[in-house]
């Protein structure tokens, strides 16, 4: 004899309106909103941005080490 699944499991409204869903307010993810606003960068543009950031970091590190030596 095949047992029938209970109607509760099949009812989408019962799943959607479960107490767990009501405890957490649903908010749209900020990442999804900003995804369309961000321009897509090519690989070379990304590499150039990384190089620029690395140069800035190295410059900051060298300035910090110079300040430590002078103190």
Backbone bond lengths (Angstrom), bond angles and torsions (degrees), N, CA, C in turn:
res aa  C-N    CA-C-N  psi(-1)  N-CA   C-N-CA  omega(-1)  CA-C   N-CA-C  phi
1 X - - - 1.465 - - 1.533 109.50 -
2 X 1.322 116.06 130.22 1.460 121.57 -179.58 1.522 108.84 -89.25
3 X 1.334 115.30 129.32 1.467 117.96 179.89 1.522 109.63 -88.17
4 X 1.308 115.80 138.60 1.457 121.10 179.42 1.525 109.50 -82.75
5 X 1.338 117.61 137.27 1.463 117.99 174.88 1.529 110.14 -67.82
6 X 1.296 115.98 149.00 1.459 118.58 -178.06 1.527 109.82 -67.46
7 X 1.307 116.20 152.37 1.464 120.83 -176.75 1.528 111.26 -66.88
8 X 1.323 117.63 -25.43 1.467 121.15 179.94 1.528 111.10 -59.33
9 X 1.315 116.45 -40.77 1.461 120.38 -177.67 1.517 111.99 -67.14
10 X 1.328 116.97 -31.41 1.452 120.87 -175.10 1.532 112.51 -89.41
11 X 1.307 117.87 -14.51 1.464 121.16 -175.70 1.522 110.39 -80.63
12 X 1.342 118.82 111.24 1.472 119.81 -178.74 1.520 113.08 -64.47
13 X 1.334 117.39 -31.28 1.468 120.10 179.12 1.526 110.97 -65.35
14 X 1.312 116.43 -35.31 1.460 119.88 179.26 1.525 110.14 -66.56
15 X 1.323 115.99 -36.62 1.464 119.65 179.40 1.528 110.33 -72.49
16 X 1.335 116.90 -45.17 1.463 120.68 -177.61 1.525 112.18 -65.28
17 X 1.329 116.89 -36.32 1.459 120.17 -176.05 1.518 112.69 -98.52
18 X 1.310 116.59 29.13 1.454 119.40 179.54 1.529 109.51 -69.86
19 X 1.333 118.35 154.75 1.477 120.79 -179.53 1.524 112.86 -60.33
20 X 1.331 117.56 -28.03 1.466 119.32 179.81 1.524 111.14 -64.37
21 X 1.332 116.60 -39.77 1.465 119.98 179.79 1.521 111.50 -66.58
22 X 1.311 116.78 -32.92 1.466 119.89 -176.38 1.525 112.12 -74.90
23 X 1.325 117.35 -22.48 1.467 119.63 -178.93 1.526 111.86 -73.41
24 X 1.321 117.47 -34.77 1.462 120.79 -176.12 1.523 108.88 -105.51
25 X 1.334 117.99 116.28 1.465 118.65 177.08 1.525 110.06 -69.47
26 X 1.311 116.20 134.49 1.459 119.39 -178.26 1.520 109.46 -86.91
27 X 1.310 115.39 129.30 1.453 121.42 177.99 1.520 108.24 -127.58
28 X 1.328 116.97 143.30 1.460 117.55 177.65 1.527 110.78 -65.73
29 X 1.298 116.03 141.63 1.459 120.29 -178.71 1.527 109.99 -68.40
30 X 1.346 118.03 132.90 1.467 119.23 179.20 1.523 112.38 -64.93
31 X 1.336 116.88 -26.16 1.459 120.42 -179.76 1.532 110.23 -64.15
32 X 1.330 116.02 -38.56 1.462 119.69 -177.17 1.522 110.09 -66.48
33 X 1.339 117.12 -39.74 1.459 120.58 -179.96 1.528 111.08 -63.01
34 X 1.325 116.01 -45.17 1.463 120.38 -174.18 1.526 112.42 -77.85
35 X 1.305 117.34 -14.63 1.459 120.04 -175.27 1.528 111.29 -60.44
36 X 1.330 116.76 -40.87 1.461 120.18 -178.32 1.524 111.17 -74.60
37 X 1.315 117.20 -29.82 1.459 120.53 -176.57 1.526 111.97 -75.39
38 X 1.327 117.04 -27.18 1.461 119.64 -177.59 1.528 110.54 -76.32
39 X 1.328 117.02 133.36 1.464 118.66 177.01 1.528 109.95 -74.09
40 X 1.306 115.82 148.72 1.464 119.00 177.18 1.520 108.37 -85.51
41 X 1.316 115.33 129.50 1.457 120.59 -177.72 1.528 109.73 -100.81
42 X 1.319 115.33 145.01 1.458 119.12 175.60 1.533 108.47 -76.65
43 X 1.316 115.95 170.09 1.470 120.42 -177.93 1.527 110.36 -62.01
44 X 1.325 117.18 -41.66 1.465 120.06 -178.35 1.531 111.14 -67.39
45 X 1.330 116.76 -35.78 1.469 119.90 177.73 1.524 110.70 -66.38
46 X 1.343 115.91 -39.53 1.469 119.93 177.74 1.527 110.15 -63.79
47 X 1.338 116.35 -45.42 1.468 120.25 -179.88 1.530 110.76 -62.54
48 X 1.328 116.93 -39.96 1.464 120.53 179.02 1.530 110.22 -63.61
49 X 1.333 116.95 -40.09 1.460 120.62 178.89 1.529 110.63 -65.45
50 X 1.335 116.71 -39.27 1.463 120.67 179.00 1.530 110.14 -66.84
51 X 1.328 116.17 -42.57 1.473 119.27 178.30 1.522 111.02 -61.39
52 X 1.314 116.09 -42.88 1.469 120.77 -179.69 1.531 110.37 -62.64
53 X 1.328 116.26 -42.72 1.467 120.68 178.81 1.524 110.32 -65.08
54 X 1.337 117.11 -41.70 1.463 120.62 178.91 1.525 111.33 -63.08
55 X 1.333 116.38 -40.69 1.466 119.79 178.39 1.527 110.57 -63.22
56 X 1.327 116.43 -41.55 1.459 119.91 179.26 1.524 110.87 -64.36
57 X 1.326 116.36 -40.12 1.472 120.20 178.17 1.522 111.29 -65.19
58 X 1.330 117.03 -43.57 1.461 120.35 179.85 1.529 110.81 -64.25
59 X 1.325 116.45 -38.99 1.463 120.22 178.41 1.530 109.88 -64.16
60 X 1.331 116.32 -43.58 1.460 120.10 178.90 1.528 110.54 -63.18
61 X 1.324 117.37 -41.43 1.468 120.78 179.32 1.523 111.11 -64.02
62 X 1.320 116.49 -42.44 1.465 118.85 -179.08 1.533 110.33 -67.18
63 X 1.332 117.02 -37.46 1.464 119.65 177.17 1.526 110.65 -64.85
64 X 1.338 116.31 -40.61 1.473 119.56 179.38 1.527 110.64 -64.68
65 X 1.327 116.79 -42.18 1.465 119.19 -178.88 1.535 110.42 -67.83
66 X 1.326 117.53 -35.04 1.465 120.21 177.27 1.524 110.47 -65.61
67 X 1.326 116.38 -39.48 1.464 119.86 179.49 1.528 110.62 -65.91
68 X 1.332 116.65 -39.51 1.463 120.13 179.55 1.524 110.57 -64.55
69 X 1.324 116.44 -40.12 1.470 120.22 -179.10 1.522 111.28 -67.17
70 X 1.348 116.38 -36.16 1.460 119.36 -177.13 1.524 112.46 -76.24
71 X 1.316 117.75 -19.76 1.473 120.44 -178.34 1.503 111.33 -76.93
